[in-house]
Amino acid sequence: MIDFQPLEIGHKAMIEAVVRPSERRNCDFSFMNIFSWRFLYATETAFHEGWLLFRFKVDGHLAYQLPLGGSDYRPIVEALLADAERLGHPLLMLGVCEQELPAVKAVLPDHYFAIAQRDYADYLYRREALATLSGKRLQAKRNFANRFERLYPDHEILPLGPEHFAECLQLDTEWGKSKADTGPEAAYADERRSLEEVFSHWGELDAHGIVLRVGGRVVAFTYGTPINYDTFDVCMEKADTSYEGVYAAVNRAFARTIPAGYCYVNREEDLGLEGLRRAKLSYCPERLLQKYAIVANRRQAESNQTCLNCRGAKEEDEVNRRQAESNQTCLICRGAKEEDEVNHPLGV
């Protein structure tokens, strides 16, 4: 049996020892990201027979990340299948990148499918491109950043530290009020909690960030952390949009502080939000890191139904209930269908 344990800050060194040398560039393996959102997903981790594993809850279902660390997927995937069966769930594996699908295909039963999840694709940019905003494609962004610097000649760019936390939290509060009509209140509350988790463990997380100040006031802040040896993850970015060009300015300024050894900057997903998608595409990503969910087909899933959307959320299922209420189209419920053009039968 796999010995999963609730994710804690003490797991950081062991997890990063596996992830940092790897080729995994998706934000799902950024320790800061995983740790600061663990409250929402009840995230657990394990080191099993040379593999790093994550187990969590999403949309009312048990889910796993694709294992990392070993070479032969078959024994560890069989162990995950057994773990899910023991807990009464069909296997659901999330955050599987396209280049990893063939290895998964070779070891999973034929009734499992890969579902492309465009809303969760990561945006990867060249660090140098974000730091310079050079070239015609980024001319508009360069103009915005330069305009900010002209309009606010007293602006300062400072390393983000504990002395700025209170102002950053106040900025986040004001930002949330300005977005009150554009999204569910729970989503902003969850993001605020993630922010507070990072600030509470800033030194332990080896966090790196900056603040942008105008007239001695924080008007933007951002922070992140490395994912692997060549990719840096931007986990949070907030700004007061009453300052013209502020987002382009803080984005460029932060990219300039990221060590040159990191070729790529991962600015994470757009979550299907139209405005966020436009903004991320406007910076001309080097590529989209497409991710897939690995799921049993509907008939197979229905033979082992554990979805809170189907059976009704129970009060004691606090973590699952909130997620189920916010998303009524979970992967297990709708299943993967052969006629769905975005789904790839792994067994074919």
LOPA-202584 format. One line per 10 residues: number of its first residue (from 0); for each residue x, y, z of C-alpha. Coordinates in pm, whole numbers. Each point is the difference from the previous one (the first is absolute). Layout:
NUM> X,Y,Z  ...
This chain:
0> 0,0,0  124,352,-82  63,212,310  -149,336,-98  47,284,250  -157,348,10  230,243,-180  207,214,240  276,257,-34  246,-266,120
10> -51,-190,-329  147,285,-205  362,-116,-16  -87,-360,-88  -252,104,-267  228,256,-162  287,-249,-4  -210,-205,-242  -171,280,-196  284,250,-55
20> 219,-229,-217  -301,-130,-194  -155,104,-331  -337,83,161  -76,367,-69  -369,7,91  -103,212,296  -155,-306,164  352,-87,120  86,341,144
30> 32,-62,374  -118,352,86  -308,-56,-212  -78,-345,140  63,106,359  -196,326,-3  -310,-167,-150  11,-320,204  -291,121,217  -234,-11,-301
40> 107,-337,-137  90,-187,321  333,-78,-169  203,-300,114  340,-121,-111  202,-319,15  339,-137,-104  -62,-357,-113  260,-230,-153  193,290,-150
50> -305,196,-118  -132,338,115  -379,-13,25  -280,249,67  -357,-86,89  -273,261,41  -372,69,-39  -159,193,-284  -362,28,-112  -92,-240,278
60> 233,-274,-124  330,-146,102  272,91,-252  372,-56,-54  282,179,-178  204,-199,-248  281,-160,206  351,140,-31  339,-149,76  24,-354,-133
70> 30,-151,-347  -252,-285,-25  -355,134,35  -172,-337,12  57,-98,368  -80,348,136  -311,48,-213  -121,-342,112  59,112,359  -207,316,-61
80> -280,-203,-158  -2,-218,311  6,304,230  -296,158,-178  -193,-327,3  68,-45,373  -152,343,63  -299,-66,-223  93,229,-290  79,-56,-368
90> 347,127,-82  11,367,-102  341,139,-97  40,373,-67  268,230,-141  137,-257,-246  197,180,-270  -26,-105,-364  351,-141,-25  -76,-235,290
100> -313,-155,-154  179,-284,-185  157,-124,323  -340,5,171  -165,-170,-296  238,-293,31  -100,-89,356  -370,90,45  -297,-221,-86  -175,67,-331
110> -306,163,156  198,307,112  -7,318,-206  197,325,-15  -208,318,4  168,321,-118  -51,279,254  62,328,-184  -107,208,301  290,-149,198
120> 271,30,-264  304,186,134  137,303,-184  377,-24,-48  198,309,-100  366,67,-68  135,185,302  205,229,-226  -308,93,-205  -190,108,312
130> 302,184,138  59,206,-317  -342,8,-172  201,45,-318  -129,-51,-352  -315,97,-187  -223,-262,159  57,146,348  12,364,-103  -335,80,163
140> 114,-150,332  331,183,-23  -187,327,-60  -220,-58,305  298,-76,225  192,302,-128  -304,224,43  -28,-108,364  362,98,58  -53,338,-167
150> -323,80,183  135,-100,341  368,101,7  14,-50,378  -86,-370,-30  213,-252,190  59,-370,-59  88,-177,324  46,-362,110  -321,-123,161
160> 49,-72,369  -191,-19,330  8,379,34  -234,19,-302  -248,-273,95  -259,228,161  -8,234,-301  -18,-293,-241  -293,-148,189  -177,335,-8
170> 60,25,-375  -141,-350,-39  -309,100,198  -59,297,-227  65,-214,-307  -259,-251,121  -261,275,46  60,121,-355  -65,-354,-132  -302,-75,221
180> -241,-12,-295  218,-212,-228  39,-329,188  -115,-213,292  83,139,343  138,-337,113  266,8,-274  138,330,128  -13,-122,359  197,-310,-96
190> 260,204,-188  34,230,301  61,-298,224  268,-128,-238  167,343,13  -7,0,379  150,-350,8  294,120,-210  57,308,215  -18,-212,316
200> 276,-230,-132  193,250,-214  349,-88,120  -63,-375,16  -133,4,-358  308,189,-129  -247,231,-171  117,263,-246  -206,308,-84  -7,374,-55
210> -220,296,87  -57,301,-223  -42,321,194  -116,345,-111  14,291,241  103,-240,272  -314,-214,-51  -9,-361,-123  -188,-3,-330  97,-351,-113
220> 165,-315,129  90,-339,-137  184,-311,114  95,-351,-101  246,-285,26  193,-239,-227  -176,-313,-120  292,-190,-146  353,82,-117  -105,230,-286
230> -355,121,75  -118,262,249  -362,8,118  -181,333,49  -254,-86,268  -160,338,74  -24,341,-162  -226,284,118  -10,367,-96  -202,318,34
240> -122,62,-354  -64,367,64  373,34,-76  33,-16,-377  224,-279,-127  53,-145,347  -42,-367,-96  243,22,-293  246,183,225  -7,-248,289
250> 9,-297,-239  312,132,-174  167,108,322  -49,-341,159  128,-189,-304  319,208,23  58,-125,356  -36,-369,-85  347,-159,-28  115,-46,-359
260> 37,-375,53  -378,-31,-22  -77,5,-373  -377,-27,44  -261,177,207  -320,-191,74  -288,243,54  -240,-286,74  -351,-61,-135  -285,227,-107
270> -267,-224,162  -230,65,-295  -42,368,97  -33,199,-324  173,314,124  287,-193,155  43,-203,-319  22,314,-211  253,152,238  225,-307,1
280> -16,-42,-377  84,368,-48  351,-66,135  59,-250,-284  87,-321,189  279,-218,-131  -244,-288,27  -302,-131,185  78,-296,222  -308,-208,-74
290> -117,-220,286  -234,-298,6  -217,-178,250  17,-379,-5  -341,-143,84  -202,-317,-36  -288,8,-247  -347,81,130  -123,-357,28  309,-104,193
300> -26,302,230  -368,-62,70  82,-348,126  185,167,288  -185,326,54  145,227,267  -78,344,-138  -151,253,236  -181,158,-294  -175,-335,-57
310> -65,-120,352  -33,340,164  263,178,203  4,-81,368  75,256,265  300,-192,127  157,7,-347  100,366,43  280,5,-258  -191,-196,-262
320> -334,172,55  130,349,-79  165,-119,-319  -300,-207,-109  -234,295,47  222,220,-218  41,-251,-283  -287,-225,-103  179,-163,-295  271,-210,157
330> 206,-236,-214  -126,-321,155  -366,104,-29  9,80,-369  266,-259,-82  213,-17,-312  -185,-89,-319  158,-147,-310  -187,243,-227  134,304,187
340> 268,144,-229  209,140,288  25,-339,170  272,-251,-83  -67,-369,67  316,-122,169  -59,-357,-97  -12,59,-375
